[in-house]
Amino acid sequence: MDCAIATGGKARAANSAGASLRIAQVAPLFESVPPRLYGGTERVVAYLTDTLVELGHDVTLFASGDSLTRAKLRSGRARALRLDDSPLKSDLACHLSMLHDVRRCGGDFDVIHFHTDILHLPLFEATAARTLTTLHGRLDLPDLHDVFRRWPMYPLVSISNDQRRPMPNANWIATVAHGLPLELYPKAGDGAGGYLAFVGRVAQEKRPDRAIRIAQRVGMQLKIAAKVDPADARYFNEVIEPLIDEPHVEFLGELSEAEKRTLLEGARALLFPIDWPEPFGLVMIEAMACGTPVIAFNRGSVPEVIDEGVTGFIVEDETGAIGAVDRLAHVSRAGVRTRFEERFTARRMALDYLSVYRSLAEVHAPHLRLVSDEGIPVAAASGS
C-alpha cells in the first residue's frame, strides 16, 4: 500500500481547494460493506460512505475486499469474516493488520472515521484530534468505562442520546441518527400481507418469544426474518425453536436486502419487543421507510426513533403491544413514510456527519476559512 507513514505529523491542509474533504471510513471486517445478509454497522457505513461520495467528497473505505462501494476500497481482508467458512481465521489479526494500514495512510486524510468499536484506540493517540469514533454498540459494560477514561482524547459520536447514559462524561461531540438511501426504499408498501414481522437477531435481548406470543394473542401470522449467532444457539434451541412450530409462525432465517424490503412492505406492523438498552435499532427505520408502523417496547433509543401515534406505538409490555395492534388502523402508512423522509435519510445522516468532520478540520487547521464551490462560507451553506 503506497501511503506515507503518519503517526503524529500534520495532514495536508484540509479543504484548501474548497469544501471537499478527504475522509477515511474504517469498517469492521465481520460483514462486507454493505452486508450480503444481516449486519447493522456495516450497512450504515455503506450508506454513509456512498452518500459522502455523491456529495462530492474524496472517500476511502477500509473494509473487506468483497465490499461494494462508490468510494476507493482498501481491503483489510479478502472476504468478510462471518460468511467465510474457512475453519482457521483470526478476527483480531485481520483487524490489527487493517488498522496498521490506516495508520500508515493517516496523512492522506482530513478525518479518519472509525466504526471499529475500541480496537483503534491504542494506535492513534497522536492523531486522535482528527479522528472520529462512532460507537455502535451498548455501553453499559463496566470494562468500557476504564477504556474511555484511559483514552479520553478521542472525539466520540453516539447513535442515540440514550446510548450515552452509562458514560455521560465521555468525550461526546455529537449524536447522529442512522439514515437510509431513499433509492433503496422507493415507496411505502400497503401492508397487504396482513401479517406481523420480526426482523433481526434471534437473541434473548431481542425477545422474539414475546413477538410470537403477541401475534398468537391477536390472531395474526408472524413472519420471523432473523439470524442465529453461535452465541445465541442455546436460546434458539431451548426457547424459540419449540415456538416456531406453532401454526401462526413462519421462520424465514436471514434474508437479503431485497427480500427484507418485500417482507416489511407487506407487513401490517413490525414488532420490536426488545429487552435491552437498544443503541439505535436500524430495523425500525427500515420498516418506516416501507411505510410500516413499528410497535416497540420502551427501551433504549426507542422514544427517540418512534413518533408515538405517527410512526407506531411505544409500549411497556405485551399487553400494551396487543392493544397497539388494535390501533394500527389509525396510523397512516403514507404518514409513516413521510416522517421517515423527514428524519432518517442517508443524506441527512451524511450532512450531520459532515458538520462534525468540518468542526474537527477547523480545530486541526483553525486558520482556514472553509468555503463551498460557490464561494459561500461553509457555515452559511445549506448543503455540501
KOLLUM-869269 format. One record per residue (C-alpha): residue in one letter; x, y, z; residue number from 1. Coordinates in Angstrom, 2 decimals, decimal comma. Layout:
<rs>
{'a'; {X; Y; Z}; NUM}
...
</rs>
This chain:
<rs>
{'m'; {0,00; 0,00; 0,00}; 1}
{'d'; {1,53; 3,27; -1,16}; 2}
{'c'; {0,93; 5,55; 1,82}; 3}
{'a'; {3,15; 7,81; 3,86}; 4}
{'i'; {3,54; 6,73; 7,46}; 5}
{'a'; {1,68; 9,20; 9,68}; 6}
{'t'; {1,84; 8,72; 13,42}; 7}
{'g'; {1,82; 12,30; 14,58}; 8}
{'g'; {2,52; 14,63; 11,68}; 9}
{'k'; {0,05; 17,02; 10,16}; 10}
{'a'; {-2,19; 16,03; 7,29}; 11}
{'r'; {-2,39; 18,25; 4,20}; 12}
{'a'; {-4,34; 21,42; 4,96}; 13}
{'a'; {-7,98; 20,47; 4,99}; 14}
{'n'; {-10,15; 21,91; 2,23}; 15}
{'s'; {-7,50; 24,22; 0,87}; 16}
{'a'; {-9,18; 23,97; -2,55}; 17}
{'g'; {-12,77; 24,24; -1,35}; 18}
{'a'; {-15,33; 22,34; 0,64}; 19}
{'s'; {-14,34; 18,82; -0,40}; 20}
{'l'; {-12,98; 16,66; 2,42}; 21}
{'r'; {-10,70; 13,63; 2,29}; 22}
{'i'; {-12,38; 11,11; 4,56}; 23}
{'a'; {-11,40; 7,60; 5,62}; 24}
{'q'; {-14,21; 5,30; 6,71}; 25}
{'v'; {-12,93; 2,33; 8,71}; 26}
{'a'; {-15,43; -0,52; 8,96}; 27}
{'p'; {-15,38; -3,77; 10,92}; 28}
{'l'; {-14,41; -6,86; 8,95}; 29}
{'f'; {-17,17; -9,12; 10,23}; 30}
{'e'; {-19,50; -8,33; 7,32}; 31}
{'s'; {-18,97; -6,90; 3,86}; 32}
{'v'; {-19,97; -3,28; 3,25}; 33}
{'p'; {-22,89; -3,48; 2,70}; 34}
{'p'; {-23,58; -6,94; 4,20}; 35}
{'r'; {-24,95; -9,68; 1,97}; 36}
{'l'; {-27,41; -10,65; 4,71}; 37}
{'y'; {-27,72; -9,45; 8,32}; 38}
{'g'; {-25,49; -6,64; 9,52}; 39}
{'g'; {-26,22; -3,26; 11,04}; 40}
{'t'; {-22,93; -1,39; 11,48}; 41}
{'e'; {-21,51; -2,30; 8,08}; 42}
{'r'; {-24,81; -1,39; 6,40}; 43}
{'v'; {-24,75; 2,07; 7,94}; 44}
{'v'; {-21,11; 2,52; 6,90}; 45}
{'a'; {-22,06; 1,59; 3,33}; 46}
{'y'; {-24,88; 4,14; 3,16}; 47}
{'l'; {-22,77; 6,88; 4,75}; 48}
{'t'; {-19,78; 6,22; 2,50}; 49}
{'d'; {-21,72; 6,20; -0,76}; 50}
{'t'; {-23,68; 9,33; 0,16}; 51}
{'l'; {-20,49; 11,22; 1,04}; 52}
{'v'; {-19,13; 10,34; -2,41}; 53}
{'e'; {-22,37; 11,53; -4,02}; 54}
{'l'; {-21,96; 14,82; -2,15}; 55}
{'g'; {-18,57; 15,31; -3,77}; 56}
{'h'; {-16,13; 14,18; -1,09}; 57}
{'d'; {-13,00; 12,07; -1,53}; 58}
{'v'; {-13,71; 8,94; 0,49}; 59}
{'t'; {-11,60; 5,85; 1,10}; 60}
{'l'; {-13,28; 2,82; 2,65}; 61}
{'f'; {-11,23; 0,36; 4,68}; 62}
{'a'; {-13,28; -2,83; 4,72}; 63}
{'s'; {-13,36; -6,42; 3,49}; 64}
{'g'; {-12,42; -6,99; -0,14}; 65}
{'d'; {-15,88; -8,30; -1,06}; 66}
{'s'; {-17,43; -4,92; -0,26}; 67}
{'l'; {-19,23; -2,86; -2,94}; 68}
{'t'; {-18,70; 0,88; -2,71}; 69}
{'r'; {-18,57; 4,09; -4,71}; 70}
{'a'; {-15,51; 5,09; -2,67}; 71}
{'k'; {-11,94; 3,89; -3,08}; 72}
{'l'; {-11,73; 0,50; -1,39}; 73}
{'r'; {-8,77; -0,60; 0,72}; 74}
{'s'; {-9,19; -4,28; 1,51}; 75}
{'g'; {-8,48; -5,36; 5,08}; 76}
{'r'; {-9,30; -8,99; 4,29}; 77}
{'a'; {-10,33; -10,73; 1,09}; 78}
{'r'; {-13,67; -11,92; 2,49}; 79}
{'a'; {-15,75; -10,73; 5,41}; 80}
{'l'; {-15,30; -12,93; 8,45}; 81}
{'r'; {-18,79; -14,19; 9,27}; 82}
{'l'; {-19,63; -15,75; 5,91}; 83}
{'d'; {-16,11; -17,04; 5,31}; 84}
{'d'; {-16,36; -20,77; 6,01}; 85}
{'s'; {-12,62; -21,18; 6,46}; 86}
{'p'; {-12,01; -23,14; 9,70}; 87}
{'l'; {-8,89; -21,14; 10,58}; 88}
{'k'; {-9,25; -17,39; 10,87}; 89}
{'s'; {-8,44; -14,65; 13,38}; 90}
{'d'; {-10,70; -11,63; 13,62}; 91}
{'l'; {-8,18; -9,84; 15,86}; 92}
{'a'; {-5,27; -10,40; 13,47}; 93}
{'c'; {-7,04; -9,08; 10,38}; 94}
{'h'; {-8,40; -6,03; 12,21}; 95}
{'l'; {-4,96; -5,15; 13,55}; 96}
{'s'; {-3,47; -5,53; 10,08}; 97}
{'m'; {-6,10; -3,22; 8,61}; 98}
{'l'; {-5,61; -0,64; 11,34}; 99}
{'h'; {-1,87; -0,69; 10,65}; 100}
{'d'; {-2,64; 0,22; 7,03}; 101}
{'v'; {-4,98; 3,00; 8,15}; 102}
{'r'; {-2,22; 4,37; 10,37}; 103}
{'r'; {0,30; 4,30; 7,52}; 104}
{'c'; {-2,14; 6,21; 5,31}; 105}
{'g'; {-3,25; 8,64; 8,01}; 106}
{'g'; {-1,59; 11,65; 6,40}; 107}
{'d'; {-3,78; 11,25; 3,32}; 108}
{'f'; {-6,97; 12,17; 5,15}; 109}
{'d'; {-8,54; 15,17; 6,80}; 110}
{'v'; {-10,66; 12,94; 9,02}; 111}
{'i'; {-10,47; 9,24; 9,86}; 112}
{'h'; {-13,87; 7,92; 10,90}; 113}
{'f'; {-13,72; 4,68; 12,90}; 114}
{'h'; {-16,59; 2,22; 13,29}; 115}
{'t'; {-14,38; -0,44; 14,89}; 116}
{'d'; {-15,51; -0,10; 18,50}; 117}
{'i'; {-12,38; 0,36; 20,68}; 118}
{'l'; {-9,74; -1,57; 18,72}; 119}
{'h'; {-8,06; 1,50; 17,27}; 120}
{'l'; {-7,69; 3,48; 20,50}; 121}
{'p'; {-4,10; 2,47; 21,42}; 122}
{'l'; {-2,85; 3,07; 17,85}; 123}
{'f'; {-3,97; 6,61; 17,00}; 124}
{'e'; {-3,35; 8,59; 20,19}; 125}
{'a'; {-1,03; 11,07; 18,46}; 126}
{'t'; {-3,63; 11,97; 15,85}; 127}
{'a'; {-6,80; 11,42; 17,87}; 128}
{'a'; {-7,95; 15,03; 17,37}; 129}
{'r'; {-8,61; 14,44; 13,70}; 130}
{'t'; {-10,34; 11,12; 14,14}; 131}
{'l'; {-13,98; 10,42; 14,85}; 132}
{'t'; {-15,31; 7,27; 16,52}; 133}
{'t'; {-18,94; 6,27; 16,20}; 134}
{'l'; {-19,88; 3,79; 18,90}; 135}
{'h'; {-22,48; 1,39; 17,53}; 136}
{'g'; {-22,95; -0,94; 20,49}; 137}
{'r'; {-24,21; -0,98; 24,05}; 138}
{'l'; {-22,08; 0,88; 26,57}; 139}
{'d'; {-23,32; -0,47; 29,90}; 140}
{'l'; {-20,28; -2,75; 30,23}; 141}
{'p'; {-18,09; -1,77; 33,21}; 142}
{'d'; {-14,83; -2,55; 31,40}; 143}
{'l'; {-15,64; 0,06; 28,76}; 144}
{'h'; {-15,65; 2,84; 31,33}; 145}
{'d'; {-11,99; 2,23; 32,14}; 146}
{'v'; {-11,12; 2,21; 28,44}; 147}
{'f'; {-12,59; 5,64; 27,76}; 148}
{'r'; {-11,01; 7,05; 30,93}; 149}
{'r'; {-7,69; 5,76; 29,63}; 150}
{'w'; {-8,18; 7,26; 26,14}; 151}
{'p'; {-10,26; 10,41; 26,69}; 152}
{'m'; {-8,75; 12,27; 23,72}; 153}
{'y'; {-10,89; 10,61; 21,05}; 154}
{'p'; {-13,95; 12,57; 19,79}; 155}
{'l'; {-16,97; 10,28; 20,07}; 156}
{'v'; {-20,36; 10,14; 18,34}; 157}
{'s'; {-23,36; 8,33; 19,78}; 158}
{'i'; {-26,18; 6,97; 17,62}; 159}
{'s'; {-28,82; 7,93; 20,20}; 160}
{'n'; {-28,80; 10,10; 23,28}; 161}
{'d'; {-29,89; 7,14; 25,42}; 162}
{'q'; {-26,77; 5,24; 24,36}; 163}
{'r'; {-24,70; 7,76; 26,34}; 164}
{'r'; {-26,36; 7,08; 29,70}; 165}
{'p'; {-23,73; 4,70; 31,09}; 166}
{'m'; {-20,90; 7,11; 30,15}; 167}
{'p'; {-22,29; 10,66; 30,31}; 168}
{'n'; {-18,85; 12,23; 30,82}; 169}
{'a'; {-17,13; 10,66; 27,83}; 170}
{'n'; {-15,83; 12,91; 25,04}; 171}
{'w'; {-19,12; 13,10; 23,17}; 172}
{'i'; {-19,24; 15,72; 20,43}; 173}
{'a'; {-22,48; 14,74; 18,62}; 174}
{'t'; {-25,34; 12,32; 18,30}; 175}
{'v'; {-26,04; 11,26; 14,73}; 176}
{'a'; {-29,02; 9,04; 13,99}; 177}
{'h'; {-28,75; 6,43; 11,26}; 178}
{'g'; {-30,20; 7,01; 7,82}; 179}
{'l'; {-31,18; 5,01; 4,74}; 180}
{'p'; {-30,92; 5,80; 1,00}; 181}
{'l'; {-34,25; 6,84; -0,50}; 182}
{'e'; {-33,48; 4,97; -3,72}; 183}
{'l'; {-33,17; 1,71; -1,79}; 184}
{'y'; {-36,68; 2,17; -0,39}; 185}
{'p'; {-38,54; 3,86; -3,26}; 186}
{'k'; {-42,06; 3,59; -1,89}; 187}
{'a'; {-44,29; 2,71; 1,01}; 188}
{'g'; {-45,83; -0,74; 0,98}; 189}
{'d'; {-49,52; -1,35; 1,52}; 190}
{'g'; {-49,29; -3,96; 4,27}; 191}
{'a'; {-51,46; -6,25; 2,17}; 192}
{'g'; {-49,82; -9,38; 3,56}; 193}
{'g'; {-51,76; -8,88; 6,77}; 194}
{'y'; {-49,02; -10,37; 8,97}; 195}
{'l'; {-46,74; -9,07; 11,71}; 196}
{'a'; {-42,98; -9,12; 11,21}; 197}
{'f'; {-39,96; -9,64; 13,45}; 198}
{'v'; {-36,60; -8,82; 11,86}; 199}
{'g'; {-33,15; -9,01; 13,42}; 200}
{'r'; {-31,28; -11,48; 15,57}; 201}
{'v'; {-32,70; -14,43; 17,47}; 202}
{'a'; {-31,27; -13,32; 20,79}; 203}
{'q'; {-32,54; -13,10; 24,34}; 204}
{'e'; {-32,30; -9,30; 24,39}; 205}
{'k'; {-34,31; -9,05; 21,15}; 206}
{'r'; {-37,09; -11,25; 22,60}; 207}
{'p'; {-38,65; -12,96; 19,57}; 208}
{'d'; {-40,54; -15,10; 22,11}; 209}
{'r'; {-42,54; -12,00; 23,01}; 210}
{'a'; {-43,31; -11,38; 19,34}; 211}
{'i'; {-44,59; -14,94; 18,97}; 212}
{'r'; {-46,90; -14,58; 21,99}; 213}
{'i'; {-48,20; -11,18; 20,85}; 214}
{'a'; {-49,04; -12,50; 17,38}; 215}
{'q'; {-50,76; -15,53; 18,85}; 216}
{'r'; {-52,92; -13,44; 21,18}; 217}
{'v'; {-54,09; -11,11; 18,39}; 218}
{'g'; {-54,69; -13,99; 15,99}; 219}
{'m'; {-52,21; -12,90; 13,32}; 220}
{'q'; {-49,44; -14,63; 11,44}; 221}
{'l'; {-45,88; -13,74; 12,45}; 222}
{'k'; {-43,01; -13,89; 9,97}; 223}
{'i'; {-39,56; -14,02; 11,57}; 224}
{'a'; {-36,57; -12,98; 9,45}; 225}
{'a'; {-33,55; -13,39; 11,68}; 226}
{'k'; {-30,10; -14,87; 12,03}; 227}
{'v'; {-28,92; -17,13; 14,84}; 228}
{'d'; {-25,40; -16,40; 16,04}; 229}
{'p'; {-23,45; -19,22; 17,70}; 230}
{'a'; {-23,64; -17,31; 20,99}; 231}
{'d'; {-27,45; -17,41; 20,77}; 232}
{'a'; {-27,80; -21,04; 19,67}; 233}
{'r'; {-28,84; -22,28; 23,11}; 234}
{'y'; {-31,57; -19,63; 23,41}; 235}
{'f'; {-32,82; -20,55; 19,95}; 236}
{'n'; {-32,77; -24,31; 20,61}; 237}
{'e'; {-34,37; -24,19; 24,04}; 238}
{'v'; {-36,78; -21,26; 23,78}; 239}
{'i'; {-37,53; -20,29; 20,19}; 240}
{'e'; {-37,35; -23,50; 18,19}; 241}
{'p'; {-40,25; -25,12; 20,06}; 242}
{'l'; {-42,35; -21,99; 19,47}; 243}
{'i'; {-41,76; -21,70; 15,72}; 244}
{'d'; {-43,62; -24,97; 15,23}; 245}
{'e'; {-46,80; -23,06; 16,09}; 246}
{'p'; {-49,07; -22,73; 13,03}; 247}
{'h'; {-49,08; -18,91; 13,16}; 248}
{'v'; {-45,27; -18,63; 12,99}; 249}
{'e'; {-43,12; -18,73; 9,86}; 250}
{'f'; {-39,36; -18,71; 10,38}; 251}
{'l'; {-37,59; -17,34; 7,29}; 252}
{'g'; {-34,00; -17,19; 8,53}; 253}
{'e'; {-31,71; -14,47; 7,15}; 254}
{'l'; {-32,96; -12,50; 4,16}; 255}
{'s'; {-31,25; -10,41; 1,54}; 256}
{'e'; {-31,89; -6,66; 1,48}; 257}
{'a'; {-34,48; -7,01; -1,30}; 258}
{'e'; {-36,25; -9,89; 0,45}; 259}
{'k'; {-36,35; -7,96; 3,73}; 260}
{'r'; {-37,81; -4,92; 1,99}; 261}
{'t'; {-40,57; -7,04; 0,43}; 262}
{'l'; {-41,32; -8,58; 3,82}; 263}
{'l'; {-41,62; -5,19; 5,52}; 264}
{'e'; {-43,73; -3,68; 2,72}; 265}
{'g'; {-46,29; -6,45; 3,17}; 266}
{'a'; {-46,39; -6,37; 6,99}; 267}
{'r'; {-49,15; -4,71; 9,00}; 268}
{'a'; {-46,52; -3,80; 11,60}; 269}
{'l'; {-43,02; -4,56; 12,77}; 270}
{'l'; {-42,78; -5,94; 16,30}; 271}
{'f'; {-39,73; -4,68; 18,20}; 272}
{'p'; {-40,15; -6,24; 21,68}; 273}
{'i'; {-36,62; -5,64; 22,94}; 274}
{'d'; {-35,40; -6,21; 26,49}; 275}
{'w'; {-32,12; -4,29; 26,47}; 276}
{'p'; {-30,81; -0,71; 26,07}; 277}
{'e'; {-31,01; -0,69; 22,26}; 278}
{'p'; {-28,41; 1,80; 20,95}; 279}
{'f'; {-30,46; 2,61; 17,84}; 280}
{'g'; {-32,41; -0,21; 16,14}; 281}
{'l'; {-31,86; 0,13; 12,40}; 282}
{'v'; {-34,77; -2,15; 11,54}; 283}
{'m'; {-37,21; 0,41; 12,98}; 284}
{'i'; {-36,33; 2,94; 10,31}; 285}
{'e'; {-36,18; 0,22; 7,65}; 286}
{'a'; {-39,80; -0,54; 8,48}; 287}
{'m'; {-40,69; 3,16; 8,46}; 288}
{'a'; {-39,11; 3,52; 5,01}; 289}
{'c'; {-41,61; 0,89; 3,85}; 290}
{'g'; {-44,49; 2,79; 5,45}; 291}
{'t'; {-44,81; 0,06; 8,09}; 292}
{'p'; {-45,67; 1,11; 11,65}; 293}
{'v'; {-43,48; -0,13; 14,49}; 294}
{'i'; {-44,73; -1,47; 17,82}; 295}
{'a'; {-41,72; -1,16; 20,10}; 296}
{'f'; {-41,04; -1,70; 23,78}; 297}
{'n'; {-39,92; 1,38; 25,68}; 298}
{'r'; {-36,24; 0,58; 25,99}; 299}
{'g'; {-33,07; 2,36; 24,94}; 300}
{'s'; {-33,36; 4,52; 21,84}; 301}
{'v'; {-36,99; 3,69; 21,07}; 302}
{'p'; {-38,56; 7,01; 22,23}; 303}
{'e'; {-36,02; 8,89; 20,09}; 304}
{'v'; {-36,85; 6,92; 16,94}; 305}
{'i'; {-40,61; 6,31; 17,13}; 306}
{'d'; {-43,04; 9,22; 16,95}; 307}
{'e'; {-45,95; 7,99; 19,06}; 308}
{'g'; {-49,10; 7,54; 17,01}; 309}
{'v'; {-47,36; 8,71; 13,83}; 310}
{'t'; {-44,78; 6,03; 13,01}; 311}
{'g'; {-46,01; 3,47; 15,51}; 312}
{'f'; {-46,57; 2,89; 19,20}; 313}
{'i'; {-44,28; 2,71; 22,24}; 314}
{'v'; {-45,44; 0,13; 24,78}; 315}
{'e'; {-44,30; -1,13; 28,16}; 316}
{'d'; {-45,29; -4,79; 27,94}; 317}
{'e'; {-47,02; -7,48; 25,89}; 318}
{'t'; {-50,47; -6,32; 26,95}; 319}
{'g'; {-49,65; -2,86; 25,64}; 320}
{'a'; {-48,40; -4,33; 22,38}; 321}
{'i'; {-51,63; -6,27; 21,92}; 322}
{'g'; {-53,59; -3,05; 22,39}; 323}
{'a'; {-51,32; -1,29; 19,89}; 324}
{'v'; {-52,14; -3,86; 17,22}; 325}
{'d'; {-55,80; -2,88; 17,60}; 326}
{'r'; {-54,87; 0,77; 16,92}; 327}
{'l'; {-52,89; 0,16; 13,73}; 328}
{'a'; {-55,80; 1,25; 11,57}; 329}
{'h'; {-55,34; 4,77; 12,93}; 330}
{'v'; {-51,78; 5,04; 11,58}; 331}
{'s'; {-51,31; 6,34; 8,02}; 332}
{'r'; {-48,68; 4,34; 6,13}; 333}
{'a'; {-48,10; 7,39; 3,93}; 334}
{'g'; {-47,56; 9,39; 7,11}; 335}
{'v'; {-45,02; 6,84; 8,36}; 336}
{'r'; {-43,10; 7,15; 5,10}; 337}
{'t'; {-43,23; 10,95; 5,19}; 338}
{'r'; {-41,80; 11,07; 8,70}; 339}
{'f'; {-39,03; 8,68; 7,62}; 340}
{'e'; {-38,13; 11,03; 4,77}; 341}
{'e'; {-38,04; 13,95; 7,20}; 342}
{'r'; {-35,83; 12,31; 9,80}; 343}
{'f'; {-33,93; 9,25; 8,65}; 344}
{'t'; {-32,45; 9,55; 5,16}; 345}
{'a'; {-28,83; 8,75; 4,34}; 346}
{'r'; {-28,39; 12,31; 3,05}; 347}
{'r'; {-29,43; 13,77; 6,40}; 348}
{'m'; {-27,04; 11,38; 8,17}; 349}
{'a'; {-24,17; 12,32; 5,85}; 350}
{'l'; {-24,79; 16,06; 6,26}; 351}
{'d'; {-24,84; 15,65; 10,04}; 352}
{'y'; {-21,50; 13,85; 9,92}; 353}
{'l'; {-20,06; 16,47; 7,56}; 354}
{'s'; {-20,82; 19,13; 10,16}; 355}
{'v'; {-18,82; 17,11; 12,68}; 356}
{'y'; {-15,96; 16,47; 10,23}; 357}
{'r'; {-15,71; 20,16; 9,46}; 358}
{'s'; {-15,63; 21,08; 13,11}; 359}
{'l'; {-12,71; 18,70; 13,56}; 360}
{'a'; {-10,95; 20,10; 10,49}; 361}
{'e'; {-11,38; 23,66; 11,76}; 362}
{'v'; {-9,83; 22,74; 15,10}; 363}
{'h'; {-6,94; 21,00; 13,34}; 364}
{'a'; {-6,38; 23,94; 10,95}; 365}
{'p'; {-8,08; 26,97; 12,59}; 366}
{'h'; {-6,54; 29,48; 10,18}; 367}
{'l'; {-8,53; 28,07; 7,26}; 368}
{'r'; {-11,83; 29,60; 6,16}; 369}
{'l'; {-13,81; 26,78; 4,58}; 370}
{'v'; {-15,85; 27,72; 1,53}; 371}
{'s'; {-18,09; 25,82; -0,84}; 372}
{'d'; {-17,54; 25,58; -4,59}; 373}
{'e'; {-19,77; 28,66; -5,00}; 374}
{'g'; {-17,60; 30,68; -2,65}; 375}
{'i'; {-20,16; 30,63; 0,16}; 376}
{'p'; {-18,74; 30,17; 3,67}; 377}
{'v'; {-19,43; 26,58; 4,74}; 378}
{'a'; {-21,14; 27,74; 7,94}; 379}
{'a'; {-23,69; 29,59; 5,81}; 380}
{'a'; {-24,16; 26,97; 3,13}; 381}
{'s'; {-27,28; 24,87; 3,24}; 382}
{'g'; {-25,62; 21,73; 1,89}; 383}
{'s'; {-22,28; 20,34; 0,93}; 384}
</rs>
